[in-house]
Amino acid sequence: MAVGAWVTRQFWTDCRAANWNDPTNVSFTGSLPIGNLANFSSPGPTRDGRIKPDVAGPGTAIISVRSSDTALPNCTAPTTGIPGNAHFVNQGTSMAAPFVTGAIALLYQKYGALTPSQVQTMLHTRAVVDGFVTAAGAPPNKDFGYGKLNIGDMTDPFCAVTAPNGGEFLVVGHPVNLTWSASDPYLGVTGVDIQLSRDGGTNWEVIALNQPNSGSYGWTITGPTTATALLRVTAKDAAGNFGQDASNATFSILSGPVAVGDEDRPITEFALDRISPSPTAGKATIVYRVPKVADVSVALFDLQGREVATLAQGRHPVGRYTVTWDGQVGGGPAAPGIYFVRLRTPGLTRNRRIVVSR
């Protein structure tokens, strides 16, 4: 990596001034107006014909901190000392190189472990090309290389899931609007990716990729059923930055209602039909019936009567439903023993036992 230098400041107020409003203007001998290539910046290419420099960084009249062991400047004549004597002014590619080094450090902080080639490509493609650069020839050229140092927008877009955001129940085969809020003040949101997890965030499946940032996406709910679903939305901008958010809490996906004629028994009462398998060493499927539109909850309780998992909750249409318990309690596998699945409706409770064996 080779770095040139361009003029980012031509004049400064030196330490003779009582304050920063003093009109005293000081500059380096032969300093060019802001925007030009610095008069000390060496041109390329290399002896073997490679384009150098890669980019040009700020290099003239750079104000930096003064080392405490250096002598204070004589403020009776124009000097590089700054009021307060805590800073001084310098120039050179020795100033431009630290700027580029710091920019590379920011790239590493943002994107993680990059190869030298990746860093070089980012600096080349993000460099600013203005009239001073093109006056030296089409970039890359021998003076500015690919242009003036610029790392561009590295600010992530804002993104927030709004629905489903926890506690809802969705029914397989039914339509639902997945909603979010996303914005980016610099480049704008260029697209969003929408994903679903059925296991509390361990694995994710794609619902849709690179959708317009409309804030809503119509989706027909698919199985399998789960009580630990999460929605995740990723908002992207033109610079490759992204902001991401997931539902605040899990929601349930239930099987669609079964028509009355599909089973021998009509749906005439609230009931827990079956739990299988039981005993279970892991997952179990619970089937229940809802004879009228009602607020229904299905939850798992331990022998001490503590609710340890919510499997379904919300307003249900008429039908038969299935929900799958993933065998987890408090973020880990349920301990062996006896548990109870409880169906609760306004004025009615039904219980069934389930045995966990490991």
C-alpha positions as CSV (number, residue, x, y, z in Angstrom):
1,M,0.0,0.0,0.0
2,A,1.4,3.4,-1.0
3,V,-0.1,6.7,0.0
4,G,0.0,10.2,-1.6
5,A,-1.0,13.4,0.1
6,W,-3.3,16.3,-0.7
7,V,-3.9,19.7,0.8
8,T,-6.8,19.7,3.3
9,R,-5.7,22.9,5.1
10,Q,-3.6,25.7,3.9
11,F,-3.6,28.3,6.7
12,W,-3.8,28.2,10.5
13,T,-3.7,30.6,13.4
14,D,-0.5,30.2,15.4
15,C,0.4,30.5,19.0
16,R,0.8,34.3,18.9
17,A,-2.9,34.6,18.8
18,A,-4.8,35.3,22.1
19,N,-7.7,33.2,20.8
20,W,-8.9,31.4,17.7
21,N,-10.5,34.6,16.3
22,D,-7.2,36.2,15.7
23,P,-6.8,37.0,11.9
24,T,-3.2,35.8,11.8
25,N,-2.9,33.3,8.9
26,V,0.2,31.2,8.7
27,S,1.1,28.6,6.0
28,F,3.9,26.4,4.8
29,T,6.2,27.9,2.1
30,G,4.8,27.0,-1.3
31,S,1.6,25.5,0.1
32,L,-1.1,25.1,-2.6
33,P,-4.8,25.8,-2.2
34,I,-7.0,23.2,-0.6
35,G,-7.9,20.3,-2.8
36,N,-4.6,20.1,-4.7
37,L,-2.0,17.4,-4.6
38,A,0.6,18.4,-2.0
39,N,3.8,19.7,-3.6
40,F,5.9,17.1,-1.8
41,S,3.8,14.1,-2.7
42,S,5.8,11.7,-5.0
43,P,4.2,10.4,-8.2
44,G,4.1,6.9,-9.4
45,P,4.2,4.4,-10.9
46,T,6.6,1.9,-9.4
47,R,9.7,0.8,-11.4
48,D,7.9,-2.4,-12.5
49,G,4.9,-0.4,-13.8
50,R,2.4,-0.9,-10.9
51,I,0.0,2.0,-10.3
52,K,1.0,3.9,-7.1
53,P,0.0,5.6,-4.9
54,D,-3.2,3.6,-4.1
55,V,-4.9,6.7,-2.6
56,A,-4.1,10.1,-1.4
57,G,-4.7,11.1,2.2
58,P,-4.8,14.4,4.1
59,G,-1.2,15.6,4.3
60,T,-0.8,19.3,4.6
61,A,-1.3,21.5,7.7
62,I,-2.4,18.6,9.8
63,I,-2.9,19.6,13.5
64,S,-1.9,17.0,16.0
65,V,-0.9,16.8,19.7
66,R,2.5,18.0,20.7
67,S,4.8,15.7,22.6
68,S,5.5,17.0,26.2
69,D,9.2,16.6,25.8
70,T,9.5,19.0,22.8
71,A,10.5,22.6,23.2
72,L,7.8,25.2,23.2
73,P,7.8,27.2,20.0
74,N,9.1,30.8,19.8
75,C,5.9,32.8,19.4
76,T,7.5,36.0,18.2
77,A,7.4,34.9,14.6
78,P,5.1,32.8,12.4
79,T,5.3,29.2,13.8
80,T,3.7,25.8,13.7
81,G,2.6,26.2,17.4
82,I,-1.1,26.4,18.1
83,P,-2.6,28.6,20.9
84,G,-2.3,26.8,24.2
85,N,0.9,25.0,23.0
86,A,-0.8,21.5,23.3
87,H,-0.9,21.1,19.5
88,F,1.3,21.8,16.5
89,V,1.0,21.7,12.7
90,N,2.9,19.4,10.4
91,Q,2.8,18.2,6.8
92,G,4.1,15.3,4.7
93,T,3.1,11.8,3.6
94,S,4.1,11.0,7.1
95,M,0.8,12.7,8.0
96,A,-1.2,11.1,5.2
97,A,-0.1,7.5,6.0
98,P,-1.6,7.6,9.6
99,F,-4.9,8.8,8.2
100,V,-5.0,5.8,5.9
101,T,-3.9,3.5,8.6
102,G,-6.7,4.7,10.9
103,A,-9.2,4.3,8.1
104,I,-8.1,0.7,7.6
105,A,-8.5,0.1,11.4
106,L,-12.1,1.3,11.1
107,L,-12.7,-1.1,8.2
108,Y,-11.4,-3.9,10.4
109,Q,-13.6,-2.8,13.3
110,K,-16.6,-2.7,11.0
111,Y,-16.1,-5.8,8.8
112,G,-13.9,-8.1,10.9
113,A,-10.8,-9.9,9.5
114,L,-10.1,-8.6,6.0
115,T,-7.3,-9.7,3.7
116,P,-4.9,-7.1,2.4
117,S,-6.4,-7.5,-1.0
118,Q,-9.9,-6.8,0.4
119,V,-8.7,-3.7,2.2
120,Q,-7.0,-2.5,-0.9
121,T,-10.1,-3.0,-3.0
122,M,-12.3,-1.2,-0.5
123,L,-9.9,1.8,-0.5
124,H,-9.8,1.8,-4.3
125,T,-13.5,1.6,-4.9
126,R,-14.6,4.0,-2.1
127,A,-12.0,6.7,-3.0
128,V,-13.4,10.2,-3.9
129,V,-12.7,11.3,-7.5
130,D,-13.1,15.0,-7.9
131,G,-11.8,17.6,-10.4
132,F,-8.3,17.7,-8.8
133,V,-8.0,13.9,-9.3
134,T,-9.2,13.9,-12.9
135,A,-7.0,16.8,-13.7
136,A,-4.1,14.4,-13.2
137,G,-5.6,11.9,-15.5
138,A,-8.3,9.3,-15.4
139,P,-8.0,7.3,-12.2
140,P,-6.0,5.4,-11.3
141,N,-3.3,7.9,-12.1
142,K,0.2,8.6,-11.0
143,D,-0.6,11.3,-8.6
144,F,-3.8,10.4,-6.7
145,G,-3.9,6.7,-7.5
146,Y,-7.6,5.8,-7.3
147,G,-8.6,9.1,-5.7
148,K,-8.8,10.8,-2.3
149,L,-9.1,8.6,0.9
150,N,-12.8,8.0,1.8
151,I,-14.3,5.0,3.6
152,G,-17.8,6.1,2.9
153,D,-20.9,5.4,4.9
154,M,-20.4,2.7,7.5
155,T,-23.5,3.4,9.5
156,D,-26.0,0.5,9.8
157,P,-29.6,1.2,8.9
158,F,-32.2,1.2,11.7
159,C,-34.5,-1.8,11.7
160,A,-37.2,-3.0,14.1
161,V,-39.7,-5.8,13.8
162,T,-43.2,-4.7,14.7
163,A,-45.4,-7.9,14.1
164,P,-45.4,-10.6,15.0
165,N,-43.4,-9.4,17.9
166,G,-44.1,-12.1,20.6
167,G,-47.1,-13.8,22.1
168,E,-49.2,-14.1,18.9
169,F,-50.5,-17.3,17.3
170,L,-50.5,-17.8,13.6
171,V,-52.4,-20.6,11.8
172,V,-51.0,-22.6,9.0
173,G,-52.6,-21.7,5.6
174,H,-53.8,-18.3,6.8
175,P,-52.5,-15.0,5.4
176,V,-50.6,-12.6,7.7
177,N,-48.8,-9.3,7.3
178,L,-45.3,-9.3,8.6
179,T,-44.4,-5.8,9.5
180,W,-41.3,-3.8,10.4
181,S,-39.8,-0.3,10.5
182,A,-36.5,0.4,8.7
183,S,-34.6,3.6,7.7
184,D,-31.2,4.9,6.8
185,P,-30.4,8.6,6.8
186,Y,-27.5,8.4,4.4
187,L,-28.0,6.0,1.5
188,G,-31.5,4.8,2.2
189,V,-32.6,1.2,2.7
190,T,-32.1,-0.6,-0.6
191,G,-33.8,-3.9,0.4
192,V,-34.9,-6.1,3.3
193,D,-34.5,-9.9,3.9
194,I,-37.2,-11.6,5.9
195,Q,-36.5,-14.8,7.8
196,L,-38.3,-17.2,10.2
197,S,-37.0,-19.3,13.1
198,R,-39.1,-22.2,14.5
199,D,-36.6,-23.1,17.3
200,G,-36.2,-19.8,19.2
201,G,-33.4,-18.4,17.0
202,T,-31.0,-21.3,16.5
203,N,-31.9,-21.9,12.8
204,W,-33.4,-19.6,10.3
205,E,-35.3,-20.1,7.0
206,V,-35.9,-17.6,4.3
207,I,-39.3,-16.2,3.7
208,A,-38.2,-13.5,1.2
209,L,-35.0,-11.8,0.1
210,N,-34.2,-8.3,-1.1
211,Q,-37.8,-7.0,-0.7
212,P,-38.7,-3.3,-1.0
213,N,-38.7,-1.4,2.3
214,S,-42.5,-1.1,2.3
215,G,-42.8,-2.0,6.0
216,S,-45.1,-4.9,5.3
217,Y,-44.9,-8.3,3.6
218,G,-47.9,-10.6,3.0
219,W,-47.1,-14.2,3.8
220,T,-49.3,-17.3,3.8
221,I,-48.3,-19.2,7.0
222,T,-46.5,-22.5,6.5
223,G,-45.8,-25.5,8.8
224,P,-44.4,-27.2,10.7
225,T,-46.0,-26.0,13.9
226,T,-44.0,-24.5,16.7
227,A,-44.4,-22.6,19.9
228,T,-41.0,-20.9,19.6
229,A,-41.2,-19.0,16.4
230,L,-39.3,-15.7,15.8
231,L,-39.4,-13.3,12.8
232,R,-36.1,-11.6,11.8
233,V,-35.8,-8.7,9.3
234,T,-32.5,-7.4,7.9
235,A,-32.4,-3.9,6.3
236,K,-29.5,-3.2,3.9
237,D,-28.1,-0.1,2.2
238,A,-26.1,0.5,-0.9
239,A,-22.7,0.4,1.0
240,G,-23.3,-3.1,2.3
241,N,-24.2,-2.0,5.8
242,F,-27.1,-3.8,7.4
243,G,-29.3,-3.4,10.5
244,Q,-31.2,-6.4,11.9
245,D,-33.9,-7.1,14.4
246,A,-36.0,-10.0,15.6
247,S,-39.2,-10.5,17.4
248,N,-39.0,-9.4,21.1
249,A,-40.4,-12.8,22.2
250,T,-41.5,-16.1,20.6
251,F,-44.9,-16.6,19.0
252,S,-46.8,-19.8,18.0
253,I,-47.6,-21.4,14.6
254,L,-50.5,-23.7,14.9
255,S,-51.9,-26.2,12.4
256,G,-55.0,-25.1,10.5
257,P,-58.4,-26.1,11.7
258,V,-59.6,-29.6,10.5
259,A,-63.0,-29.7,8.9
260,V,-65.6,-31.4,11.1
261,G,-66.1,-34.2,8.6
262,D,-62.5,-35.2,8.6
263,E,-62.7,-37.0,11.9
264,D,-65.3,-39.2,13.5
265,R,-66.0,-36.9,16.4
266,P,-67.6,-33.5,15.7
267,I,-66.2,-30.5,17.5
268,T,-68.8,-29.9,20.2
269,E,-66.6,-29.1,23.2
270,F,-63.2,-27.8,24.2
271,A,-60.9,-30.8,24.6
272,L,-57.3,-32.0,24.7
273,D,-57.5,-34.9,22.2
274,R,-54.1,-36.5,22.5
275,I,-50.5,-36.0,23.3
276,S,-47.9,-38.0,21.4
277,P,-45.6,-39.5,22.1
278,S,-45.9,-39.9,25.8
279,P,-43.5,-40.9,27.4
280,T,-41.3,-38.6,25.2
281,A,-37.6,-38.1,25.2
282,G,-37.9,-34.9,23.3
283,K,-40.6,-33.3,21.2
284,A,-44.3,-34.0,21.7
285,T,-47.4,-33.0,19.6
286,I,-50.6,-31.8,21.4
287,V,-53.9,-31.9,19.6
288,Y,-56.9,-29.9,20.9
289,R,-60.3,-28.8,19.8
290,V,-62.1,-25.5,19.8
291,P,-65.9,-25.6,19.2
292,K,-66.4,-21.8,19.1
293,V,-64.4,-18.7,18.6
294,A,-62.6,-18.1,21.9
295,D,-59.4,-16.9,23.6
296,V,-57.5,-20.1,24.3
297,S,-54.2,-20.9,25.9
298,V,-52.2,-24.2,26.0
299,A,-49.4,-24.4,28.5
300,L,-47.1,-26.9,30.2
301,F,-46.9,-27.2,34.0
302,D,-44.6,-29.1,36.3
303,L,-45.7,-31.1,39.3
304,Q,-45.3,-28.0,41.6
305,G,-47.9,-26.3,39.5
306,R,-45.5,-23.8,37.8
307,E,-46.1,-22.9,34.2
308,V,-42.8,-23.8,32.4
309,A,-43.8,-23.3,28.7
310,T,-46.5,-21.5,26.8
311,L,-47.4,-23.5,23.7
312,A,-50.4,-21.5,22.3
313,Q,-52.2,-18.4,23.3
314,G,-54.7,-16.1,21.6
315,R,-58.0,-16.0,19.9
316,H,-58.9,-19.2,18.0
317,P,-61.4,-19.8,15.3
318,V,-63.4,-23.1,15.4
319,G,-61.4,-26.1,14.6
320,R,-58.9,-28.8,15.6
321,Y,-55.3,-27.7,16.3
322,T,-51.9,-29.2,16.8
323,V,-49.0,-27.6,18.5
324,T,-45.5,-29.0,19.0
325,W,-43.6,-28.8,22.3
326,D,-39.9,-28.8,21.7
327,G,-39.0,-30.5,24.9
328,Q,-37.3,-27.4,26.3
329,V,-37.9,-25.7,29.7
330,G,-36.1,-22.5,30.7
331,G,-33.8,-22.7,27.7
332,G,-32.7,-26.3,28.2
333,P,-34.0,-29.9,28.0
334,A,-36.8,-30.6,30.4
335,A,-35.9,-32.7,33.3
336,P,-37.3,-36.3,33.4
337,G,-40.6,-36.6,35.2
338,I,-44.3,-35.9,35.0
339,Y,-45.7,-32.7,33.5
340,F,-49.2,-31.5,32.7
341,V,-50.5,-29.9,29.5
342,R,-53.4,-27.5,30.4
343,L,-56.0,-26.1,28.0
344,R,-57.6,-23.0,29.3
345,T,-60.6,-21.1,28.0
346,P,-63.0,-18.7,29.5
347,G,-64.7,-20.7,32.4
348,L,-63.1,-24.0,31.4
349,T,-59.8,-25.9,32.0
350,R,-58.7,-29.3,30.6
351,N,-55.5,-31.2,31.7
352,R,-53.6,-34.1,30.3
353,R,-50.5,-35.8,31.7
354,I,-47.2,-36.1,29.8
355,V,-44.2,-38.1,30.9
356,V,-40.6,-37.0,30.0
357,S,-38.0,-39.7,29.9
358,R,-34.3,-39.3,29.0
